[in-house]
């Protein structure tokens, strides 16, 4: 699994793409992806799928509130950018 993931991440990044791993469910998966320098990840480890209203509430209550969404919803809130890449 790790060699397959490394190949996919390497291929995407060699093409100049940002690689986002989907379906991350365990902390060990996230740690492996971080070691492989995967750019970002999403999955049940972070949150279950949510309707828009539920997502907005969740995002406001956590650190996952990108600046672009703040402007869209009329809020001015500085948040750091989160990425797996160092």
PyMOL commands that set and color helices and strands:
alter all, ss='L'
color gray80, all
select helices_A, chain A and resi 2-14+27-35+52-61+67-72
alter helices_A, ss='H'
color red, helices_A
select strands_A, chain A and resi 20-21+40-41
alter strands_A, ss='S'
color yellow, strands_A
deselect
rebuild
show_as cartoon
